[in-house]
Amino acid sequence: MLLGFVDSALLYLFKKKFMYRLFIVLIFGIILTSCDSDVDAGEFVVGSDNLAVNNKVILVDTATVEVSTINFDSLVTSGQSRILLGNYDDPIFGKVSSDSYFQLSSSSYNLQTTSSDTEGANYVFDSIRMVLIPDKYYYGDTTKVQSVSIHRLLQKVKSDSDEDTNFYNNSTLNYDAVSLGSAAFTPKPLHQDTVFVKMDNTFGEALFQKLKKREITTQDEFIEYFKGLVIRSTATNTSCVMGFKVTSMLQLYYSKQVTDSETSILKEFTIDDVSKQFNRISLDRTGTVLKDLPGTTGRLSSNLTENKSFIQSGTGLACRIDFPNIKELKYITEKGAIVDAQLIIRPVNNTYSKSFPLADSLNVYVADQLNRISTTLNSASGSPIYAVLNKTEDEFDENIGYSIPLGTFMQNEMVKTSDSKLALILTIPNISNAVNRLVLGNQKNTGNKIQLKIYYISY
């Protein structure tokens, strides 16, 4: 679509807020035509000698935008300071599940403050339990009963690689199939209802005796004997994943019996090193439009997934956006530049709700043809650019969408001499410690089309 000369389009420019900058540039161009200085339009520099009232401003809104879904098959989930537990069946994405692995430690391995063997002989084991403290994060329907099972690790929480000590969403460790404790509860994450899981007394008694007999006195001896725990989500009909604080702990109670009275004593084991805690987050895509999603370097076109693209934290799903014909714009006129560009990408109707809310913003990255991220999308001044959600509702929900200013990016892509083309990758914030998801429309999606507007000036 072509706009006329600027003098016939000023009214339009006044009405369009994002074109105000261009209008100012042109006015200054008229004033400064007798000067040799350059005017910086914010996204590019146009010589003042080339600015005049007969410049053409062209709106291009028919450029092809390719939308696809990609899969980062390994996200770092260790050191994220969240125990993520639960599962839910998503009719669009598939079955999402998260289990949490961690190593525990204690401030000391004495049962008392003194080293008196006589005093220690009076101690007896009482009970042991796991205390899970919600951190207010949840995603999904919290009205259904959640159940968890705790198992003893058979491997140390230690990476197999000396160079990479991280754990990922697909990492796993061997554990004993016999449960040490289980609990069922209705999630109330916003009310901070602590979940108490009663643990096996045989396990607790054995640990207590190791401490009482001074067979464990150091962290290394403790880890050698007790390598850690995994908490698994076991319910088959839950529909929620929720977060717990890494200040959750294992509590061992014992008593000092003196004649007929008892003094209860508490010993706590905590997650002292958050790098030794990670979440295994899985997604079973069987039977969904994402069942054929390729590996990390590939992409699944939205044309093959009902004109939709998909993003999900935790599982590694992200939206990729390509502009295959951007270089063709430089042939519109002999001299010209992109002064502004706006991309509006819309969530698909009926894919979001109170249980599955829209993210307020999306992270935007720049990547190559193999989905390798090089940097965040930045403005001309170097500040990161985010896709910001416009929540303003109208009769047809046409205003609900994420807006991304692309002036600098599009101008650079248009004028660069190499044949390589960069793409944009969209993800939800907190990609490594949450399971939020989003469904976006492409250019063929009825009612939720992605829209690209490019403002080009010839001079």
Secondary structure, 3 states (H helix, E strand, C coil): CEEEEHHHCHHHHHHCHHHHHHHHHHHHHHHCCCCCCEEECCCCEEEHHHCCCCCEEEEECCCCCEEEEEECCCCECCCCCCEEEEEEEECCCEEEEEEEEECCECCCCCCCCCCCHHHHCCEEEEEEEEEECEEEEEEEECCCCEEEEEEEECCCCCCCCCCCCCCECCCCCCEEEEEEEEEEECCCHHHCCCEEEECCHHHHHHHHHHHHCCCCCCHHHHHHHCCCEEEEECCCCCEEEEEECCCCEEEEEEEEEECCEEEEEEEEEECCCHHHEEEEEEEECCCCCCCCCCCCCCCEEHHHCCCEEEEECCCCEEEEEECCCHHHHHHCCCCEEEEEEEEEECECCCCCCCCCCCCCEEEEEEECCCCCEEEECECCCCCECEEEEECCCCCCCCCCEEEEECHHHHHHHHHCCCCCCCEEEEECCCCCCCCCEEEEECCCCCCCCCEEEEEEEEC
